[in-house]
Amino acid sequence: MNISEIVPGVRYVGVNDRTTTRFEALWPLPAGVSYNAYLVVGSEHIALIDTVEERFGGRLIENIRREIGNRPIDYLVINHMEPDHSSSIEALRLRYPNIRIVSNAKALQMVSGFYGITADTLEVKEGDTLDLGGLTLTFAMAPMVHWPETMVTWCPERQTLFSGDAFGTFGALDGGITDSHLDPNRYWEEMRRYYASIVGKYGSPVQKALAKVRTLAPATICPTHGPVWQHQVAQVLDLYDRLSRYEGEKGVVIAYGSMYGNTEQMAERIARHIAAEGAGPIVVHNLTYTDPSFVLRDIFHYDTLILGGPTYNGSLFPPVAQLADMLAARCIPRRKFAFFGSFCWAGAAVRWLDEFAGRMKWQPLGDPVELKQGFSEDADAACRRLAHDVATSLQNE
């Protein structure tokens, strides 16, 4: 069985990357990542949909030759210009000198800007169609999902959508390619982490793109990262819909920073008191040690956030302030929010977090807990009251 043939005429020629440690030099890749590219083989012409990161360009060409031998590629369709999908363009042009680059005006400007290529290009607009012979490709613009030049490509004869970065995940492909040849369950949390880290700011453009996708009703979705979706298409669309509407499931994330352990005790006691009231699920992150992408993933997953940290140089402890800045950059319109802080001689953390809630237009739950110096029974009682307010909110959903 040739599992690289996803549907008749559509073949997978992507590669796995198990050596890069940080995606975009920011986000950890404990399970690697795939760079997906696809051949669409018509009776008259062949199109390649996207390329791979240039270090793997040789493998891409090997994969192409394995599928089509020495036949030429007529078209290279570029859905998205990030270098992990476009940096093999020059190598492909050397191997296939007559290849024609197909994309929209914004992407073609980037082809020129990144690689100095201006010849043998074909500009397409919304609804334009490319006939390959028996198979056609139609193009739809999806700007800011998550770059301004992004588009998607639709093959109506196979009900197959080439979606660019949309519906992608972190995680290399372990043997299989489609969700029927590998276990899709290990990718759901990585899809959330991918979305929260990279796409999270662009909820409104994602909603507009989803409306186009639902009209097409794809049977197969071919993203540029992660599995090809066939059996789980409905679940993928539903997850992207909820993420892009910023709708969290019932649950609480407690994220904190602590220098000497007193603020950490507050976080642990708040978590324990919430659990004692039978509320949850509860996820606790120490921001000094946990990469922000995992925290962002959980904040996009659950509807309640409790944030805490000590005062540091008259402001908020830097790892906590960094997370707050990331949340603000993603324009999350609503979360149930509670906060706590500590100080030694002049308190600033709680005031900073209160101002942050105001900037985000989040309505805080309960009274914030502010600890002066060491943890005490009085502080524990205040943590219990805050936990009760959070647990009551969760239980009333």
C-alpha positions in Angstrom: 0.0 0.0 0.0 1.4 3.4 -1.0 0.3 5.5 2.0 1.9 8.6 0.4 -1.1 8.7 -2.0 -3.6 10.5 0.2 -6.4 10.4 -2.4 -6.1 9.5 -6.1 -3.8 12.1 -7.7 -2.7 13.7 -4.4 0.6 12.5 -3.0 2.6 13.5 0.2 6.2 14.5 -0.3 6.9 16.3 3.0 9.6 15.6 5.5 10.1 15.3 9.3 12.4 17.5 11.4 13.4 15.8 14.6 16.5 18.0 15.2 15.2 21.6 15.4 14.6 22.4 19.1 12.7 25.7 18.7 10.1 26.5 16.1 10.4 30.2 15.0 13.4 30.2 17.4 10.7 30.4 20.2 8.5 27.4 20.8 9.9 24.0 22.0 9.6 21.0 19.7 9.9 18.0 22.1 8.3 15.7 19.4 9.7 17.4 16.4 7.7 18.9 13.5 6.8 18.0 10.0 7.0 20.2 6.9 4.3 19.0 4.6 4.3 19.4 0.8 2.0 17.7 -1.7 2.0 16.8 -5.4 -1.3 17.1 -7.3 -0.9 14.9 -10.5 -3.3 15.7 -13.3 -3.3 14.1 -16.7 -1.6 17.1 -18.3 0.2 18.9 -15.6 1.7 18.4 -12.1 1.6 20.9 -9.3 3.6 21.0 -6.1 1.8 22.6 -3.1 4.4 24.3 -0.9 8.0 23.3 -0.2 10.0 22.5 3.0 12.7 24.1 5.1 15.8 24.4 3.0 17.9 22.0 5.1 15.5 19.3 3.9 15.3 20.3 0.3 17.3 17.3 -0.9 14.9 15.0 0.9 12.0 16.8 -0.7 13.4 16.3 -4.2 14.1 12.6 -3.4 10.4 12.2 -2.3 9.2 13.9 -5.5 11.3 11.6 -7.7 10.1 8.6 -5.8 6.5 9.6 -6.7 6.8 10.8 -10.3 10.3 9.8 -11.4 11.8 12.2 -13.9 8.6 13.8 -15.0 8.7 17.6 -14.7 6.8 19.7 -12.2 4.8 22.4 -14.0 3.6 24.5 -11.1 4.7 25.4 -7.6 1.7 26.7 -5.6 2.7 28.8 -2.6 0.0 29.0 0.0 2.3 30.7 2.7 5.7 32.3 2.4 7.2 31.6 5.8 10.7 30.2 5.1 9.9 26.8 6.6 7.6 26.4 3.6 9.3 28.5 1.0 13.1 28.3 1.5 13.5 25.3 -0.9 12.2 27.4 -3.9 15.6 28.1 -5.3 16.7 24.5 -5.1 13.5 23.4 -6.8 14.0 25.9 -9.7 17.5 24.4 -10.2 16.1 20.9 -10.4 13.0 22.0 -12.4 14.0 25.0 -14.4 10.7 25.4 -16.2 8.6 25.4 -13.0 6.1 28.3 -12.7 5.4 29.8 -9.3 1.7 30.3 -8.6 0.5 32.6 -5.8 -1.2 35.9 -5.0 0.3 39.3 -5.4 1.4 39.7 -1.8 3.1 36.3 -1.8 4.9 36.9 -5.1 6.2 40.2 -3.8 7.7 38.2 -0.9 9.2 35.6 -3.3 11.0 38.6 -4.9 12.0 40.0 -1.5 13.2 36.8 0.1 14.7 35.1 -3.0 15.1 37.7 -5.7 12.8 35.6 -8.1 10.5 37.6 -10.4 10.4 35.5 -13.6 8.1 32.6 -14.4 5.3 33.5 -12.0 1.6 33.4 -12.2 -0.5 35.7 -10.0 -3.9 34.3 -8.9 -6.8 36.0 -7.2 -9.8 34.8 -5.2 -11.7 32.1 -7.1 -9.1 31.7 -9.9 -8.7 28.1 -11.2 -5.7 26.2 -12.5 -6.5 23.2 -14.8 -4.1 20.2 -14.4 -6.1 17.9 -16.6 -8.9 16.0 -14.8 -8.0 17.8 -11.5 -8.3 21.5 -10.9 -7.0 23.9 -8.2 -9.0 26.8 -7.0 -7.5 29.6 -4.8 -9.1 31.4 -1.9 -7.4 34.1 0.1 -7.0 33.7 3.9 -5.1 36.8 5.0 -3.7 37.0 8.5 -4.0 33.2 9.1 -1.4 34.1 10.1 0.6 36.2 7.5 -1.0 38.7 5.2 -0.2 36.7 2.0 -1.8 33.5 3.2 -4.1 31.6 0.9 -5.6 28.1 0.6 -5.9 25.8 -2.4 -8.9 23.6 -3.1 -9.1 20.6 -5.4 -12.9 20.1 -5.9 -12.6 16.7 -7.7 -11.0 15.2 -4.6 -12.8 17.4 -2.0 -9.3 18.2 -0.7 -8.2 21.4 0.9 -4.5 22.5 1.1 -4.8 24.7 4.1 -1.3 26.2 4.7 -0.5 26.6 8.4 -4.2 26.4 9.3 -5.2 23.2 11.1 -1.5 22.3 11.6 0.2 21.0 14.7 3.6 20.6 16.3 4.9 17.0 16.3 6.6 14.9 13.6 4.7 12.2 11.8 5.5 8.8 13.2 5.3 6.6 10.2 1.8 7.4 9.0 0.6 10.5 7.2 -3.2 10.6 7.6 -5.1 10.4 10.8 -6.1 6.8 9.8 -2.4 5.7 9.7 -1.3 7.2 13.0 -2.8 8.0 16.4 -4.4 11.5 16.2 -4.9 11.8 19.9 -1.3 12.7 20.6 -1.7 15.8 18.3 -4.7 17.5 19.8 -2.8 19.2 22.6 0.0 20.1 20.2 -2.6 21.7 17.9 -3.8 23.8 20.8 -0.2 24.8 21.6 0.6 25.6 18.0 -2.6 27.7 17.7 -2.1 29.5 21.0 1.6 30.3 20.3 1.4 31.3 16.7 -2.1 32.0 15.5 -3.7 33.1 18.7 -3.8 36.8 17.9 -5.8 36.3 14.7 -9.2 35.0 15.9 -11.3 37.2 13.6 -9.4 36.3 10.4 -9.5 32.6 11.4 -13.3 32.9 11.7 -13.6 34.4 8.2 -11.4 31.6 6.8 -13.5 28.9 8.6 -16.6 30.3 7.0 -15.0 29.7 3.5 -13.8 26.2 4.6 -17.2 25.1 5.9 -18.8 26.2 2.5 -16.4 23.9 0.7 -17.1 20.9 3.1 -13.7 19.2 2.6 -13.3 15.5 3.0 -9.5 15.8 3.4 -7.5 18.7 4.9 -3.8 18.8 4.0 -2.0 21.3 6.3 1.7 22.3 6.2 2.4 20.8 9.7 1.1 17.6 11.3 -1.3 14.9 10.1 -3.4 15.0 7.0 -7.0 15.1 8.3 -9.7 12.8 6.9 -11.5 10.9 9.7 -11.2 13.8 12.1 -12.1 16.8 9.9 -15.2 17.7 11.9 -13.2 17.7 15.2 -10.4 19.8 13.6 -12.9 22.4 12.4 -14.7 22.4 15.8 -11.4 22.9 17.7 -10.3 25.8 15.5 -13.7 27.4 15.8 -13.6 27.3 19.6 -10.0 28.5 19.7 -10.6 31.4 17.4 -13.7 32.4 19.3 -11.6 32.3 22.5 -14.1 29.9 24.1 -12.4 28.0 26.9 -13.8 24.8 28.4 -14.6 24.7 32.1 -11.4 24.6 34.1 -8.7 26.7 35.8 -5.1 27.5 35.0 -3.0 28.8 37.9 0.2 30.4 36.6 2.7 31.9 39.1 6.2 33.0 39.6 8.0 32.8 43.0 11.5 33.8 44.1 11.7 32.3 47.6 8.7 30.1 47.8 6.1 32.3 49.6 4.2 33.1 46.4 4.5 29.4 45.4 2.7 28.4 48.7 -0.1 30.8 47.8 -0.5 29.1 44.4 -0.4 25.6 45.9 -3.0 26.5 48.6 -5.4 28.1 46.1 -5.2 25.0 44.0 -5.8 22.7 47.0 -8.7 24.7 48.2 -10.4 24.8 44.7 -9.9 21.0 44.5 -11.3 20.6 48.0 -14.6 22.2 46.8 -14.8 19.6 44.0 -14.1 22.1 41.2 -11.7 21.6 38.3 -9.9 20.5 36.2 -6.9 22.4 37.6 -3.6 23.0 35.9 -0.7 24.7 37.8 2.4 26.2 36.1 5.5 27.6 37.6 6.4 30.3 35.1 10.1 30.2 36.0 10.4 26.7 34.6 7.5 26.0 32.2 7.9 27.3 28.7 5.2 29.9 27.9 3.8 27.9 25.0 2.5 25.2 27.3 0.9 27.8 29.6 -0.7 29.6 26.6 -2.0 26.3 25.4 -3.8 25.7 28.7 -5.1 29.2 28.9 -6.7 28.8 25.5 -8.1 25.5 26.6 -9.7 26.6 29.9 -12.0 29.5 30.8 -10.5 30.6 34.1 -7.0 32.0 34.8 -5.4 32.8 38.2 -2.2 34.7 37.9 0.2 35.5 40.7 3.7 36.7 41.4 5.9 38.7 43.7 6.9 42.4 43.4 10.3 42.8 41.7 12.1 46.1 41.3 8.9 48.0 41.9 6.9 46.0 39.3 5.8 42.4 38.6 8.2 39.5 38.6 9.5 39.3 35.0 8.3 35.7 34.1 4.7 36.7 35.1 4.9 40.0 33.3 6.1 38.2 30.2 3.1 35.9 30.2 0.8 38.8 30.7 2.3 40.6 27.8 1.8 37.5 25.7 -1.8 37.3 26.6 -2.3 41.0 25.8 -0.6 40.4 22.4 -3.1 37.7 21.6 -6.1 40.0 22.3 -8.0 37.4 24.3 -11.3 39.1 24.9 -12.6 37.2 27.9 -11.4 35.0 30.7 -12.5 34.6 34.3 -9.6 36.0 36.1 -8.3 36.1 39.7 -4.9 37.2 40.9 -2.5 37.3 43.9 0.9 38.7 44.8 3.5 39.2 47.4 6.0 41.8 48.5 8.6 42.5 51.2 8.5 46.3 51.8 6.5 48.0 49.0 3.8 46.2 47.2 3.4 46.5 43.4 2.5 43.1 42.0 -1.2 43.1 42.9 -1.6 46.6 41.7 0.1 45.7 38.4 -2.2 42.6 37.9 -5.3 44.7 38.7 -4.3 47.2 36.0 -3.6 44.3 33.6 -7.2 43.0 34.2 -8.5 46.5 33.4 -6.5 46.7 30.2 -7.8 43.3 29.1 -11.4 44.3 30.2 -11.5 41.1 32.3 -13.8 41.2 35.4 -11.8 39.8 38.3 -13.3 37.0 40.5 -13.2 37.7 44.2 -10.7 39.8 46.1 -7.0 39.5 45.2 -4.7 38.1 47.9 -1.7 40.2 48.8 1.0 38.7 51.0 3.5 40.8 52.9 6.7 38.8 53.6 6.2 35.3 54.9 3.3 32.9 54.3 0.9 32.7 57.2 -2.4 31.3 58.4 -4.1 34.6 57.6 -2.7 34.4 54.1 -4.0 30.8 53.8 -7.5 32.0 54.9 -7.4 34.7 52.2 -6.4 32.0 49.6 -9.3 29.9 50.7 -11.7 32.8 50.2 -10.4 33.4 46.7 -10.5 29.7 45.9 -14.1 29.6 47.0 -15.1 32.4 44.7 -13.3 30.6 41.8 -14.8 27.2 42.6 -18.3 28.7 42.9 -17.9 30.3 39.4 -16.8 27.0 37.9 -19.6 25.1 39.5 -22.2 27.6 38.3 -21.3 27.1 34.6 
